[in-house]
Each structure stands twice: as structure tokens, then as C-alpha cells.
């Protein structure tokens, strides 16, 4: 082709690619903003729906349960059916379910909508990078992935701030309402970018047996941990959930080696380094996400921060991560990943434990900001080296499966960590209340809202000041115990990493995966 013709064709050739990249950026921004805005919205949501900590946990847990359990299925569907159709279905479903959440009149319908959001996000998360890796090639692909990661990261930074402003100015419902037009715009770009003609389906099948077993395997223990404090550990529902979860885990262990296209390839499960590093991911993300969740709740419900200020605190670690992660990744490529994984986890633990300095009047500049800054530096040190080491531990030909599994493990770890720390809070808060001689009726009402210092409406005016003081003191005590638990999780991750973090074989550079499992930017980078 003559040079003039090539130059003329260039812009037309690039237009569909740019549209596809915009669709990928918007889809990742949807999921990222949802995850970062939700904790900021929870206190107002709980007040509006007269809900307690269990409902607040379910708002987060329902989303992570569906996303973590179905993430591998979403990737397989894109390969077997057609990645563009599945990508479009994810955008449409996410927007519809966000609308359900935004208008939900009851907590039950809201949680159902969150489950649907997580399930449709499981179609969006693997779809974005799959579209990039099939649309772009060579250096063009690297630039596209860099743009996608950067813009998606900016949306995650803006999520807590935007969520706080929306709650302050409108209501918690606006946090989910704003996602609806964003999802519609994402769907528009996907449909515009979808290639005409042959579909991109590949040979293979979806492991529906593994998918059906994964949901109760994760959901059974989660249900028991959330509902156990309120329903009683011996209740039929709680015991039944634990039995169902154990049976599903045993079923997975039997089924996966026999499945034609298993969600969890046996060759991956037989690599000790890969499994050890995924254990680090599980525990570490449990500490990271639970820390953000309970810190935001505490700052709003106990320390009296407005939503926007609490959102700013949540955004700081992500800013530090995106600014420094690539630099630490390059250092890890030069010196080996272990010291950065272990050292980063220790720094994260230190940042979390600095929150032990908080009280009911936590000053942002002297108390909260140092904690979240140190937390962010630890994140930047370890996220990219951990991801590159996980992928480098996978056998040849299983990089995509390793990436998907690590991404799912990060979500499941976030879910389990948030629920487990909630169990600690639920156990500590009533014990702290018992020491202050409050009327039993007040204690029973307060037990449903740990980390909240506002007395219920039926407390007499003459008693409200004393009750508020007691609730505030009990919330601080419960939060400090939670901080100790979350810091302990980060320390445990450092201990596991000291055993399992080896120098990569050079297949994946840490500097090229700055977002790690937080953004999923680590599939098919070779």
C-alpha cells in the first residue's frame, strides 16, 4: 500500500480501537468506583433503611461473593461464547442492577441488587483486558494497557471523593444512580466497537459444575459469619450454611480434577510456590479491604467525619499506590520480589496499626493522614511484585488461568477479611457496653449498630448525652480491636510471603503490572 493510502487509512483503522479502549476504561471504572464509593455510602444507607452492621456487611459481601465466585466463569464465557457479547451483557446487567440498588425500598431488595451487580461485574472484569489483548498488538497493546490502567486508577481515586460529595449533596442512592448512565455509555461504546462479522468464540466449555459449587463453598461460611452473631451460632440457618459450605468445598475437590475445562486447573494447584503466593494474596487483601471498610465506617459513625472527608481518607492509599507502584516494581525486578512483598506487608501492617491512635475525635492531619500514607506506601511496595511473582510461578500455558485465579482470590480474600473482622467488632462492642450499666433495651438496640455513636430516637433526652458518650467509647474500643485484627492479617501475609516469594523467572516484569490484582491488569502481558 502506498504511504499516502496508509496514512489515509490510519485514522479509520484507529477509530474502532479507540472506541474499544474507551469501553474498557469505562467498564473498569464502573467496577472500581462502585467498590470505592460503597463504604462511604453505608452509614447513610443504614440510617435510611434502619439497618445494622449485618446489612452494611451484606452490601459489600453480596457484591464480592458474586464477583469472586463467578469471575473465572465470566472469563470462560467470554472465551467460549463470544467476548464482545458477554462484555456487552455485563455492562447492561451492571447498569440495570445498579438501578435496582439505587431505588431499593428495603434492605433485602438492595442486597439482591448487589448480588446481581457482582455477578455482572464478573463479566466486565475479565472482558476488559481480553478485549484489549485481542484488539491491540505489540507496542500498541502495551500503550493501551498503560492508558487503561492509568485512567481506571484515576476513577478509583475519584470514587471515594465523588461518593462522599454525592452522599453529602444528594443521598446514598445517588452513589448507585450515577453508575446507571455510566453503564449505558459503556454499553454504547461496546456496541460501537464490536467487530462486524464472525464471532470470536473459541473451542472449549464452561465448567458449570465448578461454578455451581464455588458459590456455596464461599457463600456458606460467609453467611454463617455475618448472621451468626445475630441469629445464634446454633441456629438452623447458621449450621446449615456451614454444612452446605463444607459439602461444596468437598465437592469442588472431587469435581475439578474430573472436569473437562476446570475453573481451577490441577496443574496450577500442584505448584507450591503459586499456591503459597495466592495464600499471601488471600490474607493480604483481607487486611487491605477490611481496613478501608471499617476505617470509613468509624470515621463517619464515631468520629463524625462528613462523607466527603471520609472518602478523602480512603482515596489517599490508592493515590500513593498509583504514584509509586511502578517505581517499586522496577526495584523489585532488579533486586528480587521477596523483600518488597514481605517489607510491603510489614509497612501495611504498620499503617493499619497506626490507627490505634484514634479516638472519638480523630484529627485528620495528625492521626488519620499518617496512617493512610504509610498504608499506601506499603501497598505500592508489594502489589506489583506480588502479582508478577504469582504469574511467574504458573506453568507455561496457564498464565491466563493463573491471572484469573489470583484475581478471584483477591476478591474472596477481601470478602472473608471484611466478614471476619466484622465478627470481631460484633463481639467486642456489646462487651464494652456491658461495662457502663446502660439499660438492657438500649444495649440491645445499640448491638445492631456497632461503631455508631448516635443514640436511638426513643432514648430520653435527659439520657442522650450519657448514652452517646458510652456508645462512642464502646465504638472506639471495638475499632481498636478490629485494627489489631487487621494489622495481624497483614503481619500473617508477611510471614507467608517470607516463605513463598521467590525471584521470578523473568517472564513477567513487576514494573509492567502496577495495578496488580486491584485492577486486574496482569493477563496476557507476555
DAMO-V656737 format. One line per field, one symbol per residue. ss: DSSP state (a for helix, b for strand, c for the rest). psi: psi as a letter, one per 30 degrees, with the letter a starting at -180 (. if undefined). Layout:
ss->???
psi->???
This chain:
ss->ccaaaaaaaaaaaaaaaaaaaaaaaaaaaaaaaaaaaaaaaaaaaaaaacccaaaaaaaaaaaaaaaaaaaaaaaaaaaaaaaaaaaaaaaaaaaaaaaaaaacccaaaaaaaaaaaaaaaaaaaaaaaaaaaaaccaaaaaaaaaaaaaaaaaaaaaaaaaaaaaaaaccaaaaaaaaaaaaaaaaaaaaaaccccccccccccccaaaaaaaaaaaaaaaaaaaaaaaaccccaaaaaaaaaaaaaaaaaaaaaaacccccccaaaaccaaaaaaaaaaaaaaaaaaaaaaaaaaaaaacccccaaaaaaaaaaaaaaaaaaaaaaaaaaaaaccaaaaaaaaaaaaaaaaaaaaccccccaaaaaaaaaaaaaaaaaaaaaaaaaaaaaacccccaaaaaaaaaaaaaaaaaaaaaaaaaaaaaaaaaaaacccccaaaaaaaacccccccccccccaaaaaaaaaaaaaaaaaaaaaaaaaaaaaaaaaaaaaaaacccccccccaaacccaaacccccccc
psi->kleeeeeefeeeefeeeeeeeeeeeeeeeeeeeeeffeeefeeeeeeeghlaeeeeeeeeeeeeeeeeegeeeeeeeeeedkeeeeeeeeeeeeeeeeeeeegkfleeeeeeeeeeeeeeffeeefeeeeeeffellbeeeeeeeeeeeeeeeeeeefeeeeeeeeeeedlfffefeffeeeeeeeeeeeeefkkkbklgkllalkieeeeffeefeeeeeeeeeefeeefkfgleeeeeeeeeeeeeeeeeeeeeffkeikejkeeefgjeeeeeeeeeeeeefeeeeeeeefeeeeeefefgkleeeeeeeffeeeeeefefeeeeeeeeeefkfefeeeeeeeeeeeeeffffflafhjkeefeeeeefeeeeeeeeefeeeeeeeeeffklkfgeeeeeeeeeeeeeeeeeeeeeeeeeeeeeeeeeeeffghlkeeeeeefffhlgkgkllfgkkeffeeeeeeeeeeeeeeeeeeeeeeeeeeeeeeeeeefefjlklggekkeffhffafefghhkhf.
